[in-house]
Amino acid sequence: MNITKPFENGILGLLAAEWTLQLKTPLIIRNGNKAALKIKPDDSEASKGRGLNLEMYWQGAAQLLDKPSQSKKYAEVMDFNYHFSINSGNVQVSYGIPASSIRGALRNNSIKRWVELENRDAFSLKKKEEMTKEEIKAKFQNAKSQLEERKNGWYNILSLFGSAFDTESPEETSLIWSGRLRLETMIDTDSPATNTVTYSGEPIKADDIPSNISLTISNRGPVDAVTMGAKRGGLHYWLEMNEGQNFKIHFKILNPNQNDLKLLELWQDEINEGFLLFGAGCGEDNGRAKIKEQKYKFFISKASRLYEQLKNMPNISLNENDVLEDIWLGVELSWEQLKTLKLEQLQKSKGETEDEQ
């Protein structure tokens, strides 16, 4: 069997894309930690949240929630994802959207659209102790055939996202490679965030919480995962990023090809039409977005035949101190210009004839 790995001919090109997305519905990305929402004042037995100036505590929330004496005064609020960074020697904490969450949503959407239903479990394994050696071998051979035949989208998807197949077989290295896609996310600093936390439309006091996005505390009664009916228990509270705010996705695709452009176009349509949602709670239409702006930069080795199509365009720098500066060409393109490139020539050198490969 002959499977072509993504980097067998080296790296001759890089597509860098930046999408700015605006949330059309709230975004929920939990991180497992909890904040404490004060639902009763110290000197009152008033009903939860009624007629009160609510307060939320981010630091030290675990201590407040764990004290039996405080259990009736504070409610657990599932926190939004956050990360730490170092700025001028100081530790800063900010809310953020993990790249793995966006990457997973894009990958799952690609599989649903490009892989036939009967082949979607080709790269899924049950627990090894639940499979015989013959079953594992058959699974491996089937997965390998999906990549070799390239007939149903698996190869194009895994070529981009990477492939891993855990069989402990000496042949498994033929199914393992690093993907060509690198992805980063960031909250847009120009996003119209109000840096507030609200509950039922009213602002609440939350002085110690990261303030780089606008958040709402939402709640609902617990639902049985099987019957989808209400079950016993109090309300669940969680923080969600409000609609109207912007975030950016930065794509870097090594050795881009025509199928990568087809996937990018698929994601554009799926996002804008509301079929590709991000974060948790997608079943309730959370995490819907719209692409506001797209930017594309293409860097290419001067050894590639595709260089001839781009050499007369205004050049941009890869990096001020980059060692590739003299042997790579960089251009900025619109989406329409990008689609006109003959990317199949990227992996061909200037010395190759048209009928080679």
C-alpha positions in Angstrom: 0.0 0.0 0.0 1.3 3.5 -0.9 0.3 6.4 1.4 1.8 9.8 0.7 2.6 11.7 3.9 2.1 15.4 3.9 5.8 16.4 4.2 7.5 13.8 2.0 8.6 16.4 -0.5 9.6 19.0 2.1 7.9 22.4 2.9 7.7 24.8 0.0 4.8 27.0 1.0 2.8 28.5 3.9 -0.7 30.0 3.8 -1.4 32.3 6.8 -5.0 33.3 7.2 -6.8 35.5 9.8 -10.5 35.4 10.3 -12.4 37.9 12.5 -15.6 36.4 13.8 -18.5 38.1 15.6 -20.7 36.1 17.9 -24.3 36.1 17.0 -25.3 34.0 20.0 -23.6 33.5 23.4 -20.5 31.4 23.6 -20.0 28.8 26.4 -16.6 27.3 27.0 -16.2 25.8 30.5 -12.9 25.1 32.2 -14.0 23.1 35.2 -13.5 25.8 37.8 -16.3 27.7 39.7 -17.0 31.2 40.8 -19.3 32.0 43.7 -22.5 34.0 43.2 -23.8 35.5 46.4 -27.6 34.9 46.3 -28.5 35.9 49.8 -27.3 38.8 52.0 -25.7 38.1 55.3 -28.7 39.5 57.3 -31.6 38.1 55.4 -33.3 34.9 54.4 -34.7 36.4 51.3 -35.4 34.1 48.3 -32.5 33.5 45.9 -31.7 36.5 43.9 -34.9 38.4 44.5 -34.5 42.1 45.1 -30.8 41.9 45.8 -27.7 43.6 44.6 -25.9 40.4 43.6 -22.2 39.9 43.9 -19.9 37.3 42.4 -16.5 36.3 43.7 -13.8 34.8 41.5 -10.8 34.5 43.7 -11.3 32.4 46.8 -14.6 31.0 45.4 -13.7 27.5 46.4 -13.4 28.4 50.1 -16.8 30.2 50.0 -18.5 27.3 48.3 -17.0 24.7 50.6 -18.0 26.2 53.9 -21.3 24.6 55.2 -22.3 27.9 56.9 -22.1 29.6 53.5 -23.7 27.0 51.4 -27.1 28.6 51.4 -25.7 32.1 50.6 -23.6 31.2 47.5 -24.3 29.4 44.3 -21.7 27.7 42.1 -21.1 29.4 38.7 -19.3 27.4 36.1 -16.5 29.6 34.9 -15.6 30.6 31.4 -12.2 29.4 30.1 -9.2 31.5 31.1 -5.4 31.4 30.7 -2.4 33.0 32.4 0.3 35.0 30.7 3.5 37.0 31.7 3.5 40.7 30.8 6.5 42.8 31.9 7.3 40.3 34.6 3.7 40.3 36.0 1.3 37.4 35.8 -2.0 38.3 34.1 -5.1 36.3 33.7 -7.5 36.7 30.8 -10.6 34.9 29.5 -9.9 33.2 26.2 -11.1 30.8 23.6 -8.8 27.7 23.4 -7.5 26.8 20.0 -8.3 23.1 20.6 -12.0 23.9 20.9 -12.1 25.7 17.6 -9.9 23.1 15.9 -12.2 20.3 17.2 -15.3 22.0 15.9 -13.7 22.5 12.4 -12.4 18.9 12.3 -15.8 17.4 13.3 -17.6 19.5 10.8 -15.2 18.4 8.0 -15.8 14.7 8.8 -19.5 15.2 8.8 -19.5 16.9 5.4 -16.7 14.9 3.6 -16.8 11.4 5.0 -19.5 8.9 4.2 -21.6 7.8 7.2 -20.5 4.2 7.0 -16.8 5.2 7.1 -16.8 7.8 10.0 -15.6 5.3 12.6 -12.7 4.1 10.5 -10.2 5.8 12.9 -12.0 5.1 16.1 -11.0 2.2 18.3 -12.8 0.6 21.2 -10.8 -0.2 24.3 -8.1 -2.6 23.3 -9.1 -5.1 25.9 -12.5 -5.3 24.2 -11.0 -6.2 20.8 -9.3 -9.3 19.6 -6.0 -9.2 17.6 -7.9 -10.0 14.5 -10.3 -7.2 15.0 -7.5 -4.7 15.6 -5.7 -5.9 12.5 -8.9 -5.6 10.4 -9.5 -2.1 11.8 -5.9 -1.1 10.9 -6.2 -2.4 7.4 -9.5 -0.6 6.8 -8.1 2.7 8.1 -5.1 2.3 5.8 -7.3 1.7 2.8 -9.3 4.9 3.6 -6.1 6.9 3.3 -4.7 5.1 0.3 -7.9 5.3 -1.8 -8.6 8.9 -1.0 -12.1 8.5 -2.1 -14.1 9.8 0.8 -12.3 12.8 2.4 -10.4 11.0 5.2 -7.0 11.6 3.5 -7.6 15.3 2.9 -8.9 15.9 6.4 -6.1 14.0 8.2 -3.5 15.4 5.9 -4.4 18.8 7.3 -5.2 17.9 10.9 -2.7 15.1 11.5 -3.2 11.4 11.9 -2.7 9.1 14.9 -3.8 5.5 15.1 -3.1 3.7 18.4 -2.7 0.0 17.6 0.7 -0.8 18.9 1.4 -2.5 15.6 4.9 -2.2 14.0 3.1 -1.0 10.9 1.2 1.9 12.7 3.9 4.5 11.7 2.4 4.5 8.2 -0.8 6.0 9.8 0.9 8.6 12.0 2.0 12.1 11.0 1.9 15.6 12.1 -0.8 17.7 10.4 -0.1 20.7 8.2 -2.5 23.0 10.2 -1.5 25.3 13.0 -4.2 27.2 14.7 -4.3 30.1 17.2 -7.1 32.1 18.7 -7.4 35.5 20.4 -10.1 37.8 21.7 -10.2 40.8 19.4 -8.9 43.8 21.2 -11.2 46.0 19.1 -14.2 43.8 20.1 -17.1 45.9 21.5 -16.9 44.3 24.9 -18.3 46.2 27.8 -16.3 44.4 30.5 -19.3 43.7 32.6 -21.1 40.7 34.1 -24.9 40.7 34.1 -27.6 38.5 35.4 -31.2 38.7 34.2 -30.2 41.9 32.4 -28.8 43.6 35.5 -25.1 44.3 36.2 -23.7 42.5 39.2 -20.6 43.3 41.3 -17.6 41.2 40.2 -14.5 43.3 40.9 -11.9 40.5 40.9 -12.9 38.8 37.6 -10.9 39.1 34.4 -12.4 42.0 32.5 -11.4 41.4 28.9 -14.8 40.3 27.7 -18.5 40.9 28.6 -20.2 38.0 30.3 -23.7 36.9 31.4 -24.6 34.5 34.1 -27.2 32.1 32.7 -29.1 29.3 34.5 -31.4 26.5 33.9 -32.8 23.5 35.8 -30.9 20.2 35.5 -32.0 18.0 32.6 -31.7 14.2 32.5 -29.2 13.2 29.7 -31.3 10.2 28.6 -34.9 11.4 28.9 -34.2 15.1 28.5 -36.7 15.7 31.2 -36.3 17.7 34.4 -34.6 16.0 37.3 -34.2 16.9 40.9 -31.6 19.5 41.9 -31.1 23.2 42.0 -30.4 25.6 39.2 -27.2 25.3 37.2 -25.3 28.7 36.7 -22.6 29.3 34.2 -20.8 32.2 32.6 -21.2 32.8 28.8 -19.5 35.3 26.5 -22.1 37.7 25.2 -23.1 38.0 21.6 -21.7 40.9 19.5 -18.1 40.4 20.6 -15.4 39.5 18.2 -12.6 36.9 18.3 -9.9 36.0 15.7 -8.8 32.6 14.3 -5.3 32.5 12.9 -4.6 29.6 10.5 -1.2 28.5 9.3 -1.3 25.8 6.6 2.0 24.3 5.4 2.1 23.1 1.8 -1.5 24.3 1.1 -3.4 22.6 -1.7 -6.7 22.9 -3.6 -8.5 20.7 -1.1 -7.4 23.0 1.8 -9.1 25.9 0.0 -12.2 23.8 -0.5 -12.3 23.1 3.3 -11.7 26.8 4.1 -14.7 27.7 1.8 -16.8 25.0 3.4 -16.0 26.4 6.9 -16.9 29.9 5.7 -20.3 28.8 4.5 -21.0 26.5 7.5 -20.1 29.3 9.9 -22.0 32.1 8.2 -25.1 29.9 7.7 -25.1 28.9 11.3 -24.4 25.2 10.8 -20.9 25.3 12.4 -21.2 26.3 16.1 -18.5 26.7 18.7 -18.2 25.8 22.4 -20.7 24.0 24.6 -24.4 24.2 24.4 -24.5 24.1 20.6 -27.9 22.3 20.8 -29.4 25.5 22.2 -27.9 27.6 19.3 -25.1 28.9 21.4 -21.7 29.6 19.7 -23.1 30.8 16.4 -20.9 33.4 14.7 -20.4 35.3 11.5 -17.1 36.0 9.6 -16.6 39.7 9.5 -13.2 39.9 7.9 -10.7 37.7 6.1 -7.0 38.3 5.5 -4.6 36.0 3.6 -0.8 35.9 3.2 1.0 33.4 1.2 4.7 32.6 1.5 6.4 30.4 -1.0 9.9 29.0 -1.7 11.5 30.5 -4.7 12.4 26.9 -5.8 8.7 26.2 -6.5 7.2 26.6 -10.0 4.3 28.5 -8.4 6.8 31.3 -7.7 6.4 32.4 -11.3 2.8 33.2 -10.7 3.5 35.5 -7.7 6.9 37.1 -8.3 5.5 40.3 -9.8 3.0 40.9 -7.0 3.9 43.4 -4.2 6.1 41.5 -1.7 5.6 41.3 2.1 8.1 40.2 4.7 8.0 36.9 6.4 9.8 38.3 9.5 12.2 41.1 9.9 15.0 38.7 11.0 13.9 35.5 9.3 16.6 33.4 7.8 14.2 32.5 4.9 13.9 36.1 3.8 16.1 35.7 0.7 14.7 32.3 -0.4 11.0 32.7 0.3 8.5 35.1 -1.4 5.6 36.6 0.6 2.4 38.2 -0.9 -0.9 39.4 0.5 -3.9 38.1 -1.4 -7.7 38.4 -1.3 -9.8 35.3 -1.1 -10.7 35.5 -4.8 -7.0 35.9 -5.8 -6.1 32.9 -3.6 -8.6 30.7 -5.4 -7.0 31.5 -8.8 -3.6 30.0 -7.8 -2.6 26.7 -9.2 -1.7 25.2 -5.9 -1.0 21.8 -7.5 2.2 23.3 -8.8 3.4 24.2 -5.3 5.3 20.9 -4.8 6.8 21.0 -8.3 10.3 22.6 -8.7 11.2 24.8 -11.6 13.1 22.0 -13.3 10.2 19.6 -13.6 8.2 19.3 -16.8 4.4 19.6 -16.8 4.0 15.8 -17.3 6.3 14.8 -14.4 4.8 13.5 -11.1 
